[in-house]
């Protein structure tokens, strides 16, 4: 094997503003008590995470160890964001 065909591997830098730590399960449990449909909860958290990562400001005080999903879940728990039902016509 020739050393010429070995390429260095660099870990890509994250463009995300908030940490990519896994979300805390206690936050998921508490948020699931507010939004009992798992699919709706996933969709709401995903949308809010995209907003946070694109530059929107958190609606709660944060600490560096909070990931975007933790922020979104805490916002749901504290009633800062809610699911708006759109009636079918």
VMD Tcl script that builds the backbone (N, CA, C; Angstrom):
set m [mol new atoms 267]
animate dup $m
set s [atomselect $m all]
$s set {name element resname resid chain x y z} {
  {N N UNK 1 A 0.846 -1.166 0.000}
  {CA C UNK 1 A 0.000 0.000 0.000}
  {C C UNK 1 A 0.898 1.238 0.000}
  {N N UNK 2 A 0.606 2.114 -0.910}
  {CA C UNK 2 A 1.372 3.343 -1.022}
  {C C UNK 2 A 0.786 4.411 -0.098}
  {N N UNK 3 A 1.640 5.166 0.519}
  {CA C UNK 3 A 1.198 6.245 1.411}
  {C C UNK 3 A 0.562 7.388 0.626}
  {N N UNK 4 A 0.757 7.420 -0.675}
  {CA C UNK 4 A 0.203 8.482 -1.512}
  {C C UNK 4 A -1.318 8.417 -1.625}
  {N N UNK 5 A -1.880 7.233 -1.412}
  {CA C UNK 5 A -3.331 7.117 -1.581}
  {C C UNK 5 A -4.096 7.187 -0.256}
  {N N UNK 6 A -3.441 7.635 0.800}
  {CA C UNK 6 A -4.101 7.805 2.088}
  {C C UNK 6 A -4.430 9.281 2.271}
  {N N UNK 7 A -5.692 9.534 2.475}
  {CA C UNK 7 A -6.152 10.907 2.655}
  {C C UNK 7 A -6.412 11.174 4.139}
  {N N UNK 8 A -6.042 12.337 4.617}
  {CA C UNK 8 A -6.342 12.648 6.019}
  {C C UNK 8 A -7.843 12.855 6.205}
  {N N UNK 9 A -8.316 12.423 7.339}
  {CA C UNK 9 A -9.728 12.596 7.651}
  {C C UNK 9 A -9.866 13.690 8.693}
  {N N UNK 10 A -10.689 14.664 8.388}
  {CA C UNK 10 A -10.952 15.733 9.331}
  {C C UNK 10 A -12.415 15.672 9.742}
  {N N UNK 11 A -12.665 15.817 11.001}
  {CA C UNK 11 A -14.029 15.856 11.475}
  {C C UNK 11 A -14.658 17.160 11.004}
  {N N UNK 12 A -15.804 17.068 10.326}
  {CA C UNK 12 A -16.440 18.300 9.855}
  {C C UNK 12 A -16.853 19.181 11.027}
  {N N UNK 13 A -16.690 20.467 10.839}
  {CA C UNK 13 A -17.099 21.408 11.873}
  {C C UNK 13 A -18.595 21.615 11.786}
  {N N UNK 14 A -19.214 21.694 12.939}
  {CA C UNK 14 A -20.652 21.879 12.994}
  {C C UNK 14 A -21.009 23.332 12.705}
  {N N UNK 15 A -22.045 23.527 11.903}
  {CA C UNK 15 A -22.556 24.861 11.637}
  {C C UNK 15 A -23.619 25.238 12.661}
  {N N UNK 16 A -23.932 24.302 13.533}
  {CA C UNK 16 A -25.002 24.538 14.479}
  {C C UNK 16 A -24.557 25.444 15.600}
  {N N UNK 17 A -25.452 26.296 15.990}
  {CA C UNK 17 A -25.174 27.272 17.023}
  {C C UNK 17 A -25.192 26.645 18.410}
  {N N UNK 18 A -25.999 25.620 18.580}
  {CA C UNK 18 A -26.149 24.973 19.870}
  {C C UNK 18 A -25.537 23.588 19.832}
  {N N UNK 19 A -25.182 23.110 20.991}
  {CA C UNK 19 A -24.508 21.827 21.138}
  {C C UNK 19 A -25.319 20.692 20.520}
  {N N UNK 20 A -24.625 19.675 20.041}
  {CA C UNK 20 A -25.273 18.506 19.459}
  {C C UNK 20 A -25.364 17.367 20.463}
  {N N UNK 21 A -25.417 17.697 21.744}
  {CA C UNK 21 A -25.542 16.674 22.772}
  {C C UNK 21 A -26.898 15.997 22.671}
  {N N UNK 22 A -26.980 14.728 23.069}
  {CA C UNK 22 A -28.291 14.071 23.043}
  {C C UNK 22 A -29.249 14.742 24.025}
  {N N UNK 23 A -30.523 14.760 23.652}
  {CA C UNK 23 A -31.493 15.410 24.527}
  {C C UNK 23 A -31.724 14.577 25.779}
  {N N UNK 24 A -32.116 15.237 26.828}
  {CA C UNK 24 A -32.314 14.584 28.113}
  {C C UNK 24 A -33.693 13.926 28.156}
  {N N UNK 25 A -33.738 12.664 28.559}
  {CA C UNK 25 A -34.987 11.898 28.523}
  {C C UNK 25 A -36.044 12.450 29.472}
  {N N UNK 26 A -35.626 13.074 30.589}
  {CA C UNK 26 A -36.625 13.634 31.497}
  {C C UNK 26 A -37.372 14.793 30.837}
  {N N UNK 27 A -36.695 15.539 29.974}
  {CA C UNK 27 A -37.362 16.619 29.240}
  {C C UNK 27 A -38.371 16.052 28.241}
  {N N UNK 28 A -38.014 14.953 27.600}
  {CA C UNK 28 A -38.926 14.311 26.645}
  {C C UNK 28 A -40.175 13.836 27.376}
  {N N UNK 29 A -39.985 13.221 28.533}
  {CA C UNK 29 A -41.120 12.719 29.315}
  {C C UNK 29 A -42.044 13.851 29.730}
  {N N UNK 30 A -41.484 14.947 30.218}
  {CA C UNK 30 A -42.307 16.087 30.640}
  {C C UNK 30 A -43.027 16.724 29.457}
  {N N UNK 31 A -42.342 16.857 28.330}
  {CA C UNK 31 A -42.973 17.461 27.142}
  {C C UNK 31 A -44.076 16.548 26.606}
  {N N UNK 32 A -43.887 15.224 26.733}
  {CA C UNK 32 A -44.899 14.270 26.258}
  {C C UNK 32 A -46.174 14.339 27.095}
  {N N UNK 33 A -46.075 14.848 28.310}
  {CA C UNK 33 A -47.276 15.045 29.125}
  {C C UNK 33 A -48.088 16.226 28.602}
  {N N UNK 34 A -47.439 17.159 27.935}
  {CA C UNK 34 A -48.111 18.344 27.397}
  {C C UNK 34 A -48.644 18.067 25.998}
  {N N UNK 35 A -47.805 17.464 25.167}
  {CA C UNK 35 A -48.211 17.092 23.797}
  {C C UNK 35 A -48.174 15.577 23.748}
  {N N UNK 36 A -49.344 14.962 23.887}
  {CA C UNK 36 A -49.392 13.512 24.062}
  {C C UNK 36 A -49.246 12.703 22.772}
  {N N UNK 37 A -49.348 13.340 21.631}
  {CA C UNK 37 A -49.159 12.628 20.363}
  {C C UNK 37 A -47.672 12.680 20.007}
  {N N UNK 38 A -46.990 11.523 20.025}
  {CA C UNK 38 A -45.534 11.508 19.783}
  {C C UNK 38 A -45.132 12.134 18.449}
  {N N UNK 39 A -45.918 11.899 17.405}
  {CA C UNK 39 A -45.565 12.448 16.091}
  {C C UNK 39 A -45.633 13.974 16.098}
  {N N UNK 40 A -46.635 14.527 16.754}
  {CA C UNK 40 A -46.759 15.982 16.840}
  {C C UNK 40 A -45.620 16.571 17.665}
  {N N UNK 41 A -45.255 15.886 18.743}
  {CA C UNK 41 A -44.145 16.353 19.578}
  {C C UNK 41 A -42.843 16.350 18.779}
  {N N UNK 42 A -42.596 15.288 18.054}
  {CA C UNK 42 A -41.383 15.187 17.225}
  {C C UNK 42 A -41.356 16.306 16.193}
  {N N UNK 43 A -42.485 16.538 15.533}
  {CA C UNK 43 A -42.544 17.574 14.500}
  {C C UNK 43 A -42.315 18.963 15.080}
  {N N UNK 44 A -42.910 19.241 16.247}
  {CA C UNK 44 A -42.754 20.546 16.873}
  {C C UNK 44 A -41.309 20.770 17.320}
  {N N UNK 45 A -40.723 19.763 17.951}
  {CA C UNK 45 A -39.329 19.882 18.395}
  {C C UNK 45 A -38.410 20.046 17.185}
  {N N UNK 46 A -38.632 19.259 16.143}
  {CA C UNK 46 A -37.787 19.344 14.946}
  {C C UNK 46 A -37.851 20.727 14.310}
  {N N UNK 47 A -39.054 21.268 14.205}
  {CA C UNK 47 A -39.203 22.597 13.606}
  {C C UNK 47 A -38.497 23.656 14.452}
  {N N UNK 48 A -38.642 23.567 15.777}
  {CA C UNK 48 A -38.017 24.550 16.654}
  {C C UNK 48 A -36.499 24.412 16.627}
  {N N UNK 49 A -35.987 23.184 16.558}
  {CA C UNK 49 A -34.532 22.971 16.465}
  {C C UNK 49 A -33.998 23.612 15.192}
  {N N UNK 50 A -34.711 23.448 14.079}
  {CA C UNK 50 A -34.289 24.088 12.825}
  {C C UNK 50 A -34.261 25.602 12.978}
  {N N UNK 51 A -35.276 26.158 13.647}
  {CA C UNK 51 A -35.315 27.610 13.865}
  {C C UNK 51 A -34.120 28.064 14.704}
  {N N UNK 52 A -33.854 27.338 15.795}
  {CA C UNK 52 A -32.740 27.705 16.672}
  {C C UNK 52 A -31.405 27.618 15.934}
  {N N UNK 53 A -31.234 26.569 15.160}
  {CA C UNK 53 A -29.973 26.388 14.433}
  {C C UNK 53 A -29.805 27.373 13.289}
  {N N UNK 54 A -30.913 27.977 12.848}
  {CA C UNK 54 A -30.804 28.978 11.784}
  {C C UNK 54 A -30.651 30.393 12.340}
  {N N UNK 55 A -30.586 30.504 13.674}
  {CA C UNK 55 A -30.300 31.811 14.251}
  {C C UNK 55 A -31.364 32.412 15.144}
  {N N UNK 56 A -32.531 31.789 15.248}
  {CA C UNK 56 A -33.565 32.317 16.144}
  {C C UNK 56 A -33.097 32.225 17.584}
  {N N UNK 57 A -33.483 33.170 18.403}
  {CA C UNK 57 A -33.073 33.213 19.802}
  {C C UNK 57 A -33.952 32.308 20.659}
  {N N UNK 58 A -33.358 31.665 21.658}
  {CA C UNK 58 A -34.155 30.865 22.593}
  {C C UNK 58 A -35.107 31.760 23.382}
  {N N UNK 59 A -36.217 31.199 23.771}
  {CA C UNK 59 A -37.222 31.926 24.545}
  {C C UNK 59 A -37.040 31.701 26.041}
  {N N UNK 60 A -35.995 30.976 26.411}
  {CA C UNK 60 A -35.697 30.665 27.805}
  {C C UNK 60 A -34.223 30.944 28.073}
  {N N UNK 61 A -33.856 31.121 29.333}
  {CA C UNK 61 A -32.418 31.222 29.639}
  {C C UNK 61 A -31.753 29.862 29.368}
  {N N UNK 62 A -30.564 29.890 28.793}
  {CA C UNK 62 A -29.875 28.638 28.450}
  {C C UNK 62 A -28.507 28.584 29.114}
  {N N UNK 63 A -27.960 27.367 29.127}
  {CA C UNK 63 A -26.589 27.137 29.579}
  {C C UNK 63 A -25.868 26.422 28.452}
  {N N UNK 64 A -24.540 26.512 28.398}
  {CA C UNK 64 A -23.799 25.917 27.279}
  {C C UNK 64 A -24.030 24.411 27.083}
  {N N UNK 65 A -24.386 23.700 28.137}
  {CA C UNK 65 A -24.565 22.251 27.995}
  {C C UNK 65 A -25.901 21.874 27.366}
  {N N UNK 66 A -26.776 22.852 27.128}
  {CA C UNK 66 A -28.077 22.555 26.519}
  {C C UNK 66 A -27.948 22.478 25.005}
  {N N UNK 67 A -28.441 21.389 24.452}
  {CA C UNK 67 A -28.518 21.273 23.007}
  {C C UNK 67 A -29.785 21.951 22.508}
  {N N UNK 68 A -29.914 22.082 21.207}
  {CA C UNK 68 A -31.088 22.733 20.628}
  {C C UNK 68 A -32.370 21.978 20.974}
  {N N UNK 69 A -32.306 20.642 21.008}
  {CA C UNK 69 A -33.494 19.859 21.358}
  {C C UNK 69 A -33.886 20.094 22.809}
  {N N UNK 70 A -32.903 20.209 23.703}
  {CA C UNK 70 A -33.198 20.499 25.109}
  {C C UNK 70 A -33.879 21.857 25.242}
  {N N UNK 71 A -33.405 22.819 24.481}
  {CA C UNK 71 A -34.001 24.156 24.513}
  {C C UNK 71 A -35.445 24.089 24.022}
  {N N UNK 72 A -35.664 23.408 22.908}
  {CA C UNK 72 A -37.018 23.295 22.345}
  {C C UNK 72 A -37.955 22.581 23.324}
  {N N UNK 73 A -37.495 21.496 23.922}
  {CA C UNK 73 A -38.331 20.762 24.875}
  {C C UNK 73 A -38.648 21.606 26.104}
  {N N UNK 74 A -37.661 22.341 26.607}
  {CA C UNK 74 A -37.878 23.193 27.769}
  {C C UNK 74 A -38.863 24.315 27.432}
  {N N UNK 75 A -38.774 24.842 26.230}
  {CA C UNK 75 A -39.725 25.875 25.802}
  {C C UNK 75 A -41.150 25.315 25.783}
  {N N UNK 76 A -41.306 24.072 25.358}
  {CA C UNK 76 A -42.631 23.433 25.357}
  {C C UNK 76 A -43.115 23.254 26.797}
  {N N UNK 77 A -42.242 22.737 27.655}
  {CA C UNK 77 A -42.596 22.481 29.056}
  {C C UNK 77 A -43.005 23.771 29.753}
  {N N UNK 78 A -42.285 24.852 29.483}
  {CA C UNK 78 A -42.579 26.132 30.136}
  {C C UNK 78 A -43.696 26.919 29.452}
  {N N UNK 79 A -44.283 26.359 28.403}
  {CA C UNK 79 A -45.404 27.010 27.728}
  {C C UNK 79 A -45.000 28.167 26.828}
  {N N UNK 80 A -43.723 28.247 26.469}
  {CA C UNK 80 A -43.248 29.335 25.610}
  {C C UNK 80 A -43.616 29.105 24.147}
  {N N UNK 81 A -43.709 27.839 23.753}
  {CA C UNK 81 A -44.184 27.514 22.403}
  {C C UNK 81 A -45.279 26.461 22.539}
  {N N UNK 82 A -46.248 26.549 21.656}
  {CA C UNK 82 A -47.388 25.636 21.708}
  {C C UNK 82 A -47.705 25.147 20.310}
  {N N UNK 83 A -48.375 24.037 20.274}
  {CA C UNK 83 A -48.822 23.474 19.014}
  {C C UNK 83 A -50.137 24.128 18.636}
  {N N UNK 84 A -50.175 24.706 17.479}
  {CA C UNK 84 A -51.405 25.344 17.001}
  {C C UNK 84 A -52.090 24.395 16.038}
  {N N UNK 85 A -53.290 24.017 16.386}
  {CA C UNK 85 A -54.068 23.134 15.529}
  {C C UNK 85 A -54.722 23.945 14.425}
  {N N UNK 86 A -54.561 23.522 13.204}
  {CA C UNK 86 A -55.189 24.186 12.065}
  {C C UNK 86 A -56.409 23.355 11.672}
  {N N UNK 87 A -57.598 23.950 11.775}
  {CA C UNK 87 A -58.809 23.181 11.458}
  {C C UNK 87 A -58.869 22.809 9.976}
  {N N UNK 88 A -59.338 21.603 9.725}
  {CA C UNK 88 A -59.532 21.156 8.346}
  {C C UNK 88 A -60.829 21.736 7.824}
  {N N UNK 89 A -60.789 22.205 6.614}
  {CA C UNK 89 A -61.995 22.826 6.021}
  {C C UNK 89 A -62.678 21.825 5.135}
}
mol reanalyze $m
mol bondsrecalc $m
mol representation Tube
mol addrep $m
